[in-house]
Amino acid sequence: MLDAMVSGEAAVGQLAKASGLSYSAVSQHLAILREAGLVDSRRKGRHQLYRLEAGPLSEVHAWVDRYERFWQQRLKRLKRLVEASR
């Protein structure tokens, strides 16, 4: 669903079509994403348009990056051990 909003605002109907989910399921997902601060919305006529708020994702990226570096170091050590044992 976040991928569908990367290029800009989208209405629930557009998000339902892009994701293959029902309107109800999309609305439930959007409520959770809004609560998490990952999407925001505005009204345009009869439509509620949703847009991605990517700021909080930078925190997730930083957290994941720590673990990626950890595993890269571990895998390098493992590779050296395997190569040394040949």
C-alpha positions as CSV (number, residue, x, y, z in Angstrom):
1,M,0.0,0.0,0.0
2,L,2.9,2.4,0.8
3,D,4.3,1.6,-2.6
4,A,1.1,2.8,-4.3
5,M,1.5,6.2,-2.6
6,V,5.1,6.7,-3.4
7,S,4.2,8.5,-6.7
8,G,1.7,10.8,-4.9
9,E,-1.7,11.0,-3.4
10,A,-4.3,8.2,-3.9
11,A,-7.9,7.7,-3.0
12,V,-9.1,4.6,-1.3
13,G,-10.5,3.2,-4.6
14,Q,-7.1,3.6,-6.3
15,L,-5.4,1.9,-3.4
16,A,-8.0,-0.9,-3.4
17,K,-7.4,-1.5,-7.1
18,A,-3.6,-1.4,-6.8
19,S,-3.5,-3.8,-3.8
20,G,-6.3,-6.1,-4.8
21,L,-7.9,-5.6,-1.3
22,S,-11.5,-4.5,-0.6
23,Y,-12.3,-0.9,0.3
24,S,-13.0,-2.0,3.8
25,A,-9.6,-3.7,4.1
26,V,-7.8,-0.7,2.6
27,S,-9.6,1.6,5.0
28,Q,-8.5,-0.5,8.0
29,H,-4.9,-0.5,6.8
30,L,-5.0,3.2,6.2
31,A,-6.3,3.8,9.8
32,I,-3.4,1.8,11.2
33,L,-0.9,3.6,8.9
34,R,-2.3,7.0,9.9
35,E,-2.0,6.0,13.6
36,A,1.7,5.1,13.0
37,G,2.3,8.4,11.3
38,L,3.1,6.8,7.9
39,V,0.2,8.4,6.0
40,D,-1.7,11.6,6.1
41,S,-4.9,12.6,4.2
42,R,-6.8,15.5,2.9
43,R,-10.3,15.9,1.5
44,K,-10.7,16.9,-2.1
45,G,-14.3,17.2,-3.0
46,R,-16.0,13.9,-2.2
47,H,-12.7,12.0,-2.0
48,Q,-10.3,11.5,0.8
49,L,-6.7,11.5,-0.6
50,Y,-4.0,9.7,1.2
51,R,-0.3,10.4,0.9
52,L,2.9,8.8,2.2
53,E,4.7,10.5,5.2
54,A,8.1,8.9,4.8
55,G,9.8,10.6,7.7
56,P,9.1,7.8,10.2
57,L,10.5,5.3,7.8
58,S,14.0,6.9,8.2
59,E,13.9,5.7,11.8
60,V,13.1,2.2,10.7
61,H,15.9,2.4,8.1
62,A,18.5,3.4,10.7
63,W,17.4,0.6,13.0
64,V,17.6,-2.0,10.2
65,D,20.9,-0.6,9.0
66,R,22.5,-1.4,12.4
67,Y,21.6,-5.1,12.0
68,E,22.6,-5.2,8.3
69,R,26.1,-4.0,9.3
70,F,26.2,-6.6,12.1
71,W,25.3,-9.5,9.7
72,Q,27.7,-8.3,7.0
73,Q,30.5,-8.4,9.6
74,R,29.4,-11.8,10.8
75,L,29.3,-13.2,7.2
76,K,32.7,-11.8,6.4
77,R,34.1,-13.5,9.5
78,L,32.4,-16.8,8.5
79,K,33.8,-16.5,5.0
80,R,37.3,-16.0,6.4
81,L,36.9,-19.0,8.7
82,V,35.7,-21.2,5.8
83,E,38.4,-20.1,3.5
84,A,41.1,-20.7,6.2
85,S,39.9,-24.2,6.9
86,R,40.3,-25.3,3.3
